[in-house]
Structures are given as structure tokens and as C-alpha cells.
Amino acid sequence: MKNEKCSPIIFIGMHRSGTSLLGRLLEDLGLFVGTKKDENNEALFFLELNSWLMAQCGARWDNPEQLDYLWNPEVEPVLTVSKNYVSDLMKSPRAARYLGMKRYLSQHSIFAQSTPWGWKDPRNTFTLPFWLDLFPGARLVFIERHGVDVAQSLRVRADCSIASTQNRYSKLKPITWLIPKRGGFCDSPRSLSLEGGLSLWDTYQTRAQTQLDSVAQDRVFRVRYEDLLSEPLKILKDAAEFCGLSTSDQRVQEITRSIKPSRAYSYSKSQDLLEFAKTHQNTLAKWDYHA
């Protein structure tokens, strides 16, 4: 389990910060990030485990601080059995959910990887201590983005969530009494306001920095979303080398053609968002971002 050749690339960083973009680009260059994934290119196997870890402490992706209870000394028995459980899952047929059946039949374990692999999930920003215990040689990719753009993206997604669930409720209203609703009408009420989204961004930024400070710097690749958009060839080549991927300039050029530099600092095109950024300059400046 501590064999360096099986050590993963673990993506950390705030939701809506470019983790999906960078993950997909590196996947196109040969990084294995799982077979069954969601619409955000997150491997369901690790996404579900991260959500499960958080749920043990009453935490969620948009209220992640509760997870800190898991690191308390008094909770060590829970943490130990949780690690054993996850380790066993990675060596069980359940691992095929991540590896795919062909890889599973030939390797029988996620720990048996010998080519570059990893997974992307912003929740890793908070669950990282758990994964580093299982994979002490893991390397980290951290991507960050301007906080106002993140907050706005979260708000748009939350608004869409409400519209979708309201529409579904309207259509099924006559029979909803038959099947109680499992979820709410919005995945994250906190994200409906720019203030809530920005505070969540600051929380993730703070925790990411704490995690990076605990890992040797040669095992960390840190990049800004805005730099990836403005210098995709250079950034992606550096990221590929960090991940141990062999690639060519031609291949990197091919997969970066669709990148749109204009998406950087999108907030600056809106007067309302510009005013919001100016009002929250102190929070942005903590991470060397500005209005």
C-alpha cells in the first residue's frame, strides 16, 4: 500500500474553481481518473466515499468544517475502522466501480496501480488527511480561482437546481404523497447568495493552504485557473510532467484548442459583481486576488 508506484494524484480546491477542466485535460493526456464518473468528472467511487466520511460528522460539501471532529483523538476508533473499511473496499469487487471490470480483473485492487492515476473531488480539500494515511506518497494538484467568479458560479448552479426541482414537483404534485421527497429543493441554500458562496470559497482556500503546508512542496502542483486559461500550453505541460505523463507538444495543443481565455475574471464584466468584489476586497486580498 505504501509502494510509490501506486501513489495517486489527488486534486484539491474549491468547487467551481477549474478542477473539472484541469482533470479532463490531464485525463486526455493519459491520467486515469476512473471509469464511472458524474457530470463534473468526479469518480463516483471516491465521491461517494468522501460524502460518506463527511456524513459521519454531519458535514457536507457546503458545510465541511464539521468533518474536523473525525480527527479528534477520542474518535480514533471510528477513524481506524473507517480506514480499514475503505482499504478493504479498494481490494474488493467494489473497486471495479472505479477501475472498470477489465482493470479490476487484471489488478484486483486500486492499490495495484502502476501507471499515473488519481481522482478529482473538491471534498478532498477536507478529507485529505484520511487519504494521505492510505496513500502517504500521494501528490497533490491544487487549482484556485477568483472568489467572486466562484461565488457567482455557485449561485447560478443553485438557481438552476431550484428551477429544476420546482418544475419536477409541479409535474408530479398529484402523486408526491406516495413517495416522500428525499432531497430538498436546492442542493445548497448557502450558495444562493454571493456572500455565502464567497465565505465558502474562503473556507476551502484556508483549508487547502493548511493541507499544502503539511506536504513536501515537490509533491504539490499549484495553479490558478486564470493562468491555465491564459497559458494553457505551458501550464498543462508542467502539470503533465508533475503527474508523470508522457506527452507531446502537438497533443497538448490539440486538447487545449477549446480553452477560452475570456472566461478568466468573468465577474469584471458585471457592474454588480464588480461592486461586490470591491466590498469584499479584504477577503480576496488574503489570497492575492483583487477587485
Secondary structure by P-SEA (a helix, b strand, c coil): ccccccccccccccccccaaaaaaaaaaaccccccccccccccaaaaaaaaaaaaaacccccccccccccccccaaaaaaaaaaaaaaaaacccccccccaaaaaaccccccccccccccccccccaaaaaaaacccbbbbbbbccaaaaaaaaaaaaaaaaaaaaaaaaaacccccccccccccccccccccaaaaaaaaaaaaaaaaaaaaacccccbbbbbaaaaaacaaaaaaaaaaaacccccaaaaaaaaccccccccccccccaaaaaaaaaaaaaaaaacccc
